[in-house]
């Protein structure tokens, strides 16, 4: 399959930033898919305007299902439209869009790989985000292997569409980015880690975070419990298979 990438932007109530992110992304790649994840009237109207003006292919979800659900919907849309790769970027304007060319070059050079961004922060990082990232980094190193995934939480990454759609991912909300990264590693899909600038916008700049510390940290905790259990079982069955193989050869 030829390399035919698109931009994938999941959004939920980002009326102040979604158009700016789409326009900046189009400076590097003209094909953009926006998934409106059940936004309110203002956010929905902003997305509809993008479609009307031909700036993006917009898919509207009837109700909010979470970031992961929106990305899954977007990957299905990318597949239906014939795209080979999808560069996921958040709609709140926190990612350095100028990193896109480097990520796309890496994906084209290794089309079977997933290119994951890790953050280079510009300015202050909210303490709750910093703690969540440190905890997740610890668990992801246990689940996928130390250093395999530099950061599992940054939503700036390039997916090979069909390989990712084939994975079974239960998470539909903020925990999706973490689970899909671990399952990519488990599936043997090559991973390329690249830096991307990250800046948390103020409310005056239109920044709007949907990260809820108690709820989403609880989801992450439950996710890591599930993934660690699966990782332990995978290790056990591999060890059991090796012992049977050695026993058969003796």
C-alpha positions as CSV (number, residue, x, y, z in Angstrom):
1,X,0.0,0.0,0.0
2,X,1.2,3.5,-0.8
3,X,1.9,6.0,2.0
4,X,-1.2,8.1,2.1
5,X,-1.5,9.9,5.5
6,X,-4.2,12.1,7.0
7,X,-4.5,14.1,10.2
8,X,-7.0,12.8,12.8
9,X,-8.3,15.2,15.4
10,X,-10.7,14.0,18.1
11,X,-12.6,17.0,19.7
12,X,-15.1,17.6,22.4
13,X,-16.1,21.1,23.1
14,X,-13.1,22.9,21.7
15,X,-14.8,25.7,19.8
16,X,-12.0,28.3,20.6
17,X,-9.1,26.1,19.3
18,X,-10.4,23.5,16.8
19,X,-10.3,25.8,13.7
20,X,-6.8,27.1,14.6
21,X,-5.5,23.5,15.0
22,X,-7.0,22.4,11.7
23,X,-5.6,25.4,9.8
24,X,-2.1,24.9,11.3
25,X,-2.2,21.1,10.5
26,X,-3.2,21.8,6.9
27,X,0.0,23.8,6.5
28,X,1.7,20.4,6.5
29,X,-0.9,18.0,5.4
30,X,-4.1,18.8,3.5
31,X,-6.3,15.8,4.4
32,X,-7.8,16.3,7.9
33,X,-10.5,14.2,9.7
34,X,-12.2,15.8,12.6
35,X,-14.3,13.6,14.9
36,X,-16.8,15.7,16.9
37,X,-17.4,13.5,20.0
38,X,-20.8,14.8,20.9
39,X,-19.9,18.4,21.5
40,X,-22.4,21.0,22.7
41,X,-24.0,23.4,20.2
42,X,-21.0,25.8,20.0
43,X,-18.4,23.0,19.5
44,X,-20.6,21.2,17.0
45,X,-21.2,24.4,15.0
46,X,-17.4,25.0,14.9
47,X,-16.9,21.5,13.5
48,X,-19.7,21.8,11.0
49,X,-18.2,25.1,9.8
50,X,-15.0,23.3,9.0
51,X,-16.9,20.8,6.9
52,X,-18.9,23.4,5.1
53,X,-15.8,25.3,4.1
54,X,-14.0,22.1,3.0
55,X,-11.3,22.4,5.6
56,X,-11.9,18.9,7.1
57,X,-13.9,15.7,6.7
58,X,-16.0,15.9,9.8
59,X,-17.7,12.9,11.6
60,X,-20.2,13.8,14.2
61,X,-20.9,11.3,17.1
62,X,-24.4,11.6,18.5
63,X,-23.1,11.5,22.1
64,X,-19.9,11.9,23.9
65,X,-18.0,8.5,24.2
66,X,-14.6,9.7,25.2
67,X,-11.3,10.4,23.4
68,X,-10.6,6.8,22.7
69,X,-14.0,6.2,21.2
70,X,-13.5,9.3,19.0
71,X,-10.1,8.0,17.8
72,X,-11.6,4.6,17.0
73,X,-14.3,6.3,15.0
74,X,-11.7,8.4,13.2
75,X,-9.6,5.4,12.3
76,X,-12.6,3.7,10.8
77,X,-13.3,6.9,8.8
78,X,-9.6,7.0,7.7
79,X,-9.8,3.4,6.5
80,X,-13.0,4.0,4.6
81,X,-11.4,7.0,2.9
82,X,-8.4,4.9,1.9
83,X,-5.7,6.5,4.1
84,X,-2.8,4.3,5.1
85,X,-1.7,6.3,8.2
86,X,-3.3,8.8,10.6
87,X,-1.4,11.4,12.5
88,X,-3.4,12.0,15.7
89,X,-3.3,15.4,17.3
90,X,-5.3,16.9,20.1
91,X,-7.8,19.7,19.4
92,X,-6.9,21.9,22.3
93,X,-3.8,23.4,20.7
94,X,-1.2,22.1,23.1
95,X,0.9,20.2,20.6
96,X,3.6,21.8,18.4
97,X,2.1,21.3,15.0
98,X,5.5,22.0,13.3
99,X,6.7,18.6,14.5
100,X,4.3,17.0,11.9
101,X,6.8,16.8,9.0
102,X,9.4,14.9,11.1
103,X,6.7,12.5,12.3
104,X,5.4,11.9,8.8
105,X,8.9,11.4,7.4
106,X,9.5,8.8,10.1
107,X,6.2,7.0,9.3
108,X,7.0,7.0,5.6
109,X,10.5,5.6,6.2
110,X,9.0,2.8,8.4
111,X,5.4,2.4,7.3
112,X,4.7,-0.6,9.5
113,X,5.8,1.3,12.6
114,X,3.9,3.5,15.0
115,X,5.5,6.9,15.7
116,X,4.8,8.0,19.3
117,X,5.5,11.5,20.6
118,X,7.1,12.2,23.9
119,X,6.8,15.7,25.4
120,X,9.3,18.5,25.5
121,X,7.5,21.0,27.7
122,X,7.2,24.7,27.0
123,X,6.2,26.5,30.2
124,X,4.5,25.2,33.4
125,X,3.1,21.7,33.6
126,X,0.1,21.2,35.9
127,X,1.1,19.2,39.0
128,X,-1.7,16.7,38.6
129,X,-0.6,15.9,35.0
130,X,3.1,15.6,36.0
131,X,2.2,13.1,38.7
132,X,-0.1,11.0,36.5
133,X,2.6,10.9,33.8
134,X,5.3,9.7,36.2
135,X,3.0,7.0,37.6
136,X,2.0,5.9,34.1
137,X,5.6,5.8,33.0
138,X,6.5,3.4,35.8
139,X,3.8,1.0,35.0
140,X,4.2,1.2,31.2
141,X,7.9,0.3,31.6
142,X,6.8,-2.8,33.5
143,X,4.1,-3.7,31.0
144,X,5.9,-3.1,27.7
145,X,9.6,-3.1,28.7
146,X,11.8,-0.3,30.0
147,X,12.3,2.4,27.4
148,X,10.2,0.8,24.7
149,X,7.6,3.6,25.0
150,X,9.1,7.0,26.0
151,X,5.7,8.4,26.8
152,X,2.3,6.7,26.5
153,X,0.1,9.7,27.3
154,X,0.9,12.3,24.6
155,X,-1.8,12.2,21.9
156,X,0.5,13.3,19.1
157,X,1.4,10.1,17.1
158,X,1.2,8.4,13.7
159,X,-0.8,5.2,13.5
160,X,-0.6,2.7,10.6
161,X,-4.4,2.6,10.2
162,X,-5.1,-1.1,9.5
163,X,-2.6,-2.5,12.0
164,X,-4.1,-0.4,14.8
165,X,-7.7,-1.1,13.9
166,X,-6.9,-4.8,14.2
167,X,-6.0,-4.4,17.9
168,X,-8.6,-5.0,20.6
169,X,-8.6,-2.0,22.9
170,X,-11.3,-1.7,25.6
171,X,-10.5,1.8,26.8
172,X,-12.6,4.6,25.3
173,X,-11.6,7.6,27.3
174,X,-8.4,9.3,28.4
175,X,-6.9,5.8,29.2
176,X,-7.1,4.9,25.5
177,X,-3.7,6.5,24.5
178,X,-2.0,4.5,27.2
179,X,-3.7,1.1,26.4
180,X,-3.2,1.4,22.7
181,X,0.5,2.2,23.1
182,X,1.1,-0.9,25.3
183,X,-0.9,-3.2,23.0
184,X,1.1,-1.9,20.0
185,X,4.2,-3.0,21.8
186,X,2.7,-6.4,22.6
187,X,1.6,-6.9,19.0
188,X,5.2,-6.5,17.8
189,X,4.4,-3.4,15.9
190,X,7.7,-1.4,15.7
191,X,7.7,1.8,17.7
192,X,9.6,5.0,16.9
193,X,9.7,7.6,19.7
194,X,10.1,11.2,18.7
195,X,10.0,14.5,20.7
196,X,7.1,17.0,20.3
197,X,6.7,20.3,22.0
198,X,3.8,20.5,24.5
199,X,2.3,23.7,26.0
200,X,-0.7,23.8,28.2
201,X,-2.9,26.8,27.0
202,X,-4.5,29.1,29.5
203,X,-8.3,29.6,29.6
204,X,-7.7,33.0,28.0
205,X,-6.0,31.3,25.1
206,X,-8.9,29.0,24.6
207,X,-7.4,26.0,26.4
208,X,-9.9,23.6,27.8
209,X,-8.8,20.4,29.5
210,X,-11.2,17.5,29.9
211,X,-8.8,15.6,32.2
212,X,-10.6,15.0,35.5
213,X,-8.0,14.1,38.2
214,X,-10.0,11.7,40.3
215,X,-12.0,10.0,37.6
216,X,-9.2,9.7,35.0
217,X,-6.5,8.7,37.5
218,X,-8.9,6.0,38.8
219,X,-9.3,4.8,35.2
220,X,-5.6,4.7,34.7
221,X,-5.1,2.8,37.9
222,X,-7.7,0.2,36.8
223,X,-6.1,0.0,33.4
224,X,-2.6,-0.7,34.7
225,X,-4.1,-3.4,37.0
226,X,-5.6,-5.0,34.0
227,X,-2.5,-4.7,31.8
228,X,-0.2,-5.9,34.5
229,X,-2.3,-9.0,35.0
230,X,-2.3,-9.6,31.3
231,X,1.5,-9.1,31.1
232,X,2.0,-11.6,34.0
233,X,-0.2,-14.1,32.2
234,X,1.7,-13.6,28.9
235,X,5.0,-14.1,30.7
236,X,3.7,-17.3,32.4
237,X,2.4,-18.8,29.2
238,X,5.6,-18.0,27.4
239,X,7.6,-19.6,30.2
240,X,5.3,-22.6,30.2
241,X,5.7,-23.0,26.5
242,X,9.5,-22.8,26.8
243,X,9.5,-25.5,29.5
244,X,7.4,-27.8,27.4
245,X,9.7,-27.2,24.4
246,X,12.7,-28.0,26.4
247,X,11.0,-31.0,27.9
248,X,10.1,-32.3,24.5
249,X,13.7,-31.9,23.3
250,X,15.3,-33.8,26.3
